[in-house]
Amino acid sequence: MTRRLLIIEDDAALSEMLALHFEDLDFAVTRSARAAAGLEQARAGRFDLILLDQQLPDGLGSEQIGPLLATDPQLPILMMTGKHDLELAIEAIQNGAADFVHKPIDTRDLTATVERLLRERAAVGEVGATTQAAPTEEPARDLIGRSGAMLAVSKAIAQSARSQATVLISGESGTGKEVVARLLHQHSGRAGPFVAVNCAAIVDTLLESELFGHEKGAFTGAHARTQGRFEQAAGGTLFLDEIGELAPALQAKLLRVLQERVFERVGGGEPIGTDARIVAATNRDLLAEAAAGRFRQDLVYRLRVFEIRMPPLRERREDIPLLATGLLARIAVRLGRPCPSLTAAALQRLGEHDWPGNVRELENALSQALLQARHGVITPEMLPLGGSTPVAGGGAGDASAPSADLRSLDEVSAAHIQRVLDHTDGHKGHACEILDISRPALDRKIEKYQLRVPKR
């Protein structure tokens, strides 16, 4: 049976090229150069798929998704855009688009996507109608990247944000898992707060109380009934970071919450219901942890109802120039400094580094470089990469020297923290932001290493 395709594209050359390509594949193709005319054609005829351009003479293609779906809720709409914009991707998918492709169009990739969408439509058949999520009020501003890997992340956020399903965000440390968790909440439509708990930062004996709360007298020092994070996150999202570090006893309690949506405070026996949406994150392979007996397998499956994998920075090097520029602007605002530019050589150096610490390492490197920037530019020698340590005035340390390679981890940590304290003139708040640690953690390290805090 001939499949019918509607192309809504104002670029005549591109429209004709696409029409000829799909006609060769035995599609019956209808073309329109304007949004309004395309909508009328969709209302007048029955199509199997629509190729919809974002920038049209009489409006944005994304604004036409709803009216087009009103003609056929099962209709796959494939957006075409010249902009690599994650915000647009999330908005388009949440408005009901099936997928999106970027210009210049690769016809092989486009054909594969069209065939996949048509197979999915055929599998769905005529049963039910697609539930459309309303667009969110706040755009996603924190997920920076144009790579295919990051576009896949943005699609996953769009697909899962308004679901009540538990989401597991996996990926190496420093890849931005909490950013994704916050975006899931931001686009969820939930009225309650976003509440985050780092399961690795709180000792096991206190974490149960932190999560579930406690009754008065439950333990020494429990002078009053206290709500836990599950209660605080009512109607919102509870983000459990480093979930792989959860002790076995707490794994069992969390499993019960996920299964039954109830819990008890420490020292209490009254079941308390929770409607908090659970989003968890880990840098571990939980299935491997379960196979090794360190994590409950049944809990893994409860957490992985929907999984989003954050790619390491080395797998999306094409994002580094855009990401570095965006991070540098934010760091400059945060530290109250003018925003310098990265030279072409500095950008090249950033692109060549493997980034074992991922985005967090990149942000740290840019923070140190910004504090040394002179004349409004950052040059390669200001970047603390490849084992080198930048020194005041813009010089680079010798990465091959024994003193750089053979020092203990404590020595390296102490020297780095001291350098940050010196650069921030003893401002502990700014130092914590650069180091990405809490104020108590910084104070402990200052005491441990006997560091000097400059007087402001």
N, C-alpha and C positions, 0 to 999 in steps of 0.2 A: 504494500500500500504506500502511495506517495506521501511523504511527510511534508508538512507545510511550515514554512519559515517566514517570519516577518522581520525585516531589517529596518530599524528606525535610526538613520544616520544621515547627517547633513553633508558630510564629505562625499561628493559625488564619485570621485575616483575610488575611494575605499568602499563605498556602497556597491559600486559596479563590480569591483574585484571580488567582494564577498559573495555577491549574487552569482557570478560566473562559477566561483569555486563550489558553492553548494548545489547549483544546478548540475554541475558535473557529477555530483554525488546523488543525483536523482531527487533533490528537494524541489518542491514548488515554492518559488521565492516571490514574496511581495515586498516592495520597497517604499519607504516614506522618508522625507527629509525633515519633517517637523513633528513635534510631539503631539499636537492636536490631531493632525491628519493620521498619525500612527494609531492613536487611540480610537479614532473612528473606524479605521480598517480592522482593528482588533474586535470592535463591537459588531462589525458587519460580517466578519468571517471567523472561522474556527482554525486556530493555529496550534501547532505542536510545540513551538518554541519561539521566543522573541529575542533578537539581538538588539539591545537598547543602548544608544550612546548617552553619555552623561551630559555633555555640553551640546544643547540643541538651540536653534535660533529663537524658539519661543518658550524656553524654560529648561530646567534641569531634568535629566532623565530619571533621577532618583525620586522626583516628585510625581512621576507618572506610574510608579510601581503599583501603588494602591489602586488607582483607577483601572489599570490594565488587569490586575488580579481580580477585580470585580467582574470582569467579563468571563473569567474562568479561574477559580481558585487553585486549580492544579497546574496552571500554565507556568512552565519554567521560563524565567526571565534572566538572561545573561547580560550583565552590564559590561559596557566597554568604556574605558576611561584612559585618558592620556596622563593622568596624575597618579603617582604612587602614594596614595593617601590612606592610611589605616583607618582614620576617622570615617572617611567615605565608605570604606569597605564594611565597617561595622554598621553604619547607618543603612547602607543598601541592603545588607542581609537581614537586618532587623526589620526593615520595611517589607521584606518578602522576596527579595531577589534570590535566585538559586545559587548564583556564583558571579564572579566578575573576572575580566581579562584586561590586560594592559596593552596599550598601543606603544610601539608599532605591533600590529597583530602578527603572531606566528600562526599560520593556518593549520599546521599540524597539531599544535597545542589546542587551538580553538576547536578543531574538528573532534579531537579526543574529548574535550569538555562537553561539547554538544551531544556527542554520542552517549556519554555517561549520564547526562541529565535526562536524555530521552529514555534510557534504560530504567533509570530511577522512576520516571513518570509511569512507564509501562508496568513496573512492579507494584506501584501504588494502586494503579487502576482507577476505578471510579469510586473507591471507598473513602468516604469522609472528605473533609476539606482541610486545607492547610491552615493552621492557626498562626496568625500574624501577630508579631509583637509590635507594640507602638514604638516609635522612635524615642530615644532617650533625650532628656533635656540638656544634659551635659555631654560635650564631646570628649572622646578619649584623647588626651593630650600627652600621655606619658609613655606610650609605646611607640618608640621611634625605630623605623626600619622599612626598607622597600624590598628586601629579599623575599624569595619565595617562602622561606622558612617562617619569616615574621608575618607574611600575609596569611599563612596557614594558621598562625596563632590568632590573628585578628578574626578570621572566620570562626575558629573554635569559640572565641569569646562571644561572638555574635550569636552562634548557634545555641550556646548553653546558658547565657546570662539570665534569661527569664525563666529557665527551668528551675524546678525545686531540687533537681538531682544534685547529689554530692559530687564535687569536682576535686580531682587530685591533680595538682600541678607538679610535674617532675622536671628535673634539670639540675645541672651543676650549680654549686654555690656562686652567687653573684650574677646570675643570668636575668634576674628581675621577676622572680616568682611572686613576690608580694605586690609588685605593680600590676600583674595580671589579676591577682585576687581582688585588688581594689577596683580594677576595671569591671570585673564580674559583678561586684556589688553596685558600682556606679550605674551599670546598665541593666540591673536586675529589676528595677521598679519597686524594690522593697523600701518601706518607709523607715525601718529600724536602722540602728547604727552599724558601722563596720567595727568589729572588735577583733584585735589580733593578739595571739598568744604564741610566744616562742617556746616550744616544748623542751628545747635543749637548754634554755637559759634559767629554768627554775628547777630546783632540786625536787626529786620525786615526792618527798614527804609533804611538800607545799603545793605541788602542782594539782593534786586532787582538789584541795580547797580552792585553789585559783580557778579551776574549771567549774566546779559544782557548788562552791560556796560552803559555808559551815554554820552550824547552830551554836548558840551561846553555850560555852562550857564544853565544846567538843574536844578541845585540847588546851593545854596550858597557853594562856594568852588570848584565848577566844572569848573576849569579854562581851561580844554582842553577835547577833545573827548577821551574817554577811552574805551578800549575793555573789555568786560566781559569774564567770564570763558567759556561761550559757544563758543565764537570766539577763545579764546586761545586753546580750545580743538579740533579745526578743524582737521579732519582726524584721531582723536584719541579717547580717552575715557574720559567722564566727570563723575566723581564719586561724587554723592550727598549723603553724610553721614548724619545720623540722619534725614532722609527725613520726619519722623513722626512729626518733630517740625516745619514744614513749615506752615507759616501763610495762612489763607484761600485765601487772594488775590493772593499770590504767587502760591498757588496750582492751581488756575485758569489759571495763565499765563504759568505754567509748562505744564498743560494739553494741552494747545494750541500748545506748542512747540512739544510735543510728537505726537499730531495728525497731525499737518501741517508742522512740521520741519522748522518753521520760527518764528522770534521774532523781537521786536524793542528795541533799546536802550532807556533808560530813557531819556525823553525829545525829543525823535526822533519819526518820523512817517514812516521811510523807512523800509519795511520788509527786514530782513536779514536771509538768509537760513543757516541751520546748518547740517553738516553731522556727528557731534559728536555722538558716541555711548553712551547711558545713562546707567549707573549702579548706583543703589541706595541701601542704607542700612538702616535698622531700627531695634531697639530693642523693638518695639511695635507691637501689633497685629493690622495691619492696617484695617482689616475688622471689628474688634471690635470698632476701632476708628471711622470708617465710620458709624457703627450702632449707635454710641453715638453722631453722628453729628459733630465730630471734624475733620473729614477728608473726602474728596470727594470720593465717591464710584467709580465714573467713572475713577478717577485718580489711584485708587488702581489697577483696572484691566489693565490700561495702563502700570503701573509699574511692574505688576506681569506676564508679558508675559512668563518669565522663572524665577522660584524662586529657590534659593539655601538656604537651612537652615543650619546654623552653629550650631553644637551641643554644649551644655555647657560641661565644662570639667568633671563634675561629671558623665556625661553619657558616658565618654570614659576614664575611669580611667586607662585602660591598656596602654594608650598612655603616661601617666605621666612620667615614667622613661626615655623614649626616648626623650620626649619633654623637660624635665628638663635638661637633659644632653646637648641637642642642644642649648637651651636658655642660659645655663651657659657659654658655649664656646663663644657665641656671646657677652654676657655681659662682659666677661673678656677682650675680644678684645676692646670693646667700652670704657671700663674704664681703659684700660692700665694696667690690673692686671694679674698675672699668674692664670690659670684656675684650681681651686681646684676640687677634686673629692667629690661626695656625698657618705657618708657611707650607708651601707645597711639599717641601722636604719633610716637615714634621708630620704631615698627613701620610706621606709615604711610609715613614717610620712606624706610625701607628698601625698601618695596614699590614706591615710585615711581622709584627709581634704576634705571638700565639695566644696571649691573654689567658693564662691558666686561672686567673681570678675573675675573668669575664667582665661584665659591665662595671661591677664594683671596682675592679682593678683599674679599668679605664678612667673612671671618675676620680679615683685616688691620684692617678698619674696626672690628670689634667688639673686637679686641685693644687698639687705641688708645683706644676709648671706655671700655673697662673700666678702663684705667689712670687715667682722669680721673673715673670715677664717684664721686659723692658721695651720701651718705645712701641708698645701696643702689639707686639708679635711674640709668638712662641716658636722657638726653633728646636730642631731635633735634640740638641745637647741638653735642653731643659727637661726632657722627658725621662723619668726614671725607669728605663726599660732595659731588658737584657742583662740584668745583674748590675747595671750601673746605678750610681747614686748621684743626682745632681747636687752641685755645691753652690753656695751663694755666689752670685755674679755670673751664673750661667755655665760654668765649666762642668765637665762630666768626669766621674770617677773612673778609674781603670778597672774594667770588669775582669781583666785577666790577673790582676794582682792577688796574691794569696790572702791579703787582708780583707779583700772583698768576698772571696769565695769560701774561706775556711773559718769564718767567725761562727759562733754559736747562734742559734735562733734568738736567744734572749738578748745577745749583744746587738743583733740586727734590729730587733724590736725596740730596744731601748734607744738606739741611735735614731731610728725613724720617728718615734714618738717625741723625742727631744727636739728634733728638727721641726716637727709640726707645731709644738708649743712655742718655739722661737719665732716661727713665721706668723703665728697668730697673736704674738705679743702676750702670751699667757691667757688668752681668752679660751676657757675650757669648752664653752659651747661650740665655738667654731672648730676647735680641735676635734671634738667628738664627731662633728659633721664630716670632717675630712677623713678621720680614721674609721668612721662608721661603727662606733661603739657607744655604749651608754656612759653617762657621767660617772656612775659608781665604778664601772669597769676602768675608766680612765684614772680615777683616783687610786684604785688598787694598783694599777701599773706604775703610776707616779711613785707610790710608796714602795712598791717592790723593787723598782730600778733606781730609787733615790734620785729622781729627776729634778731638775731645776725649772720652776715655773716663773717666767719673767713677770715682774710687777708692772701692771698697766697704769 
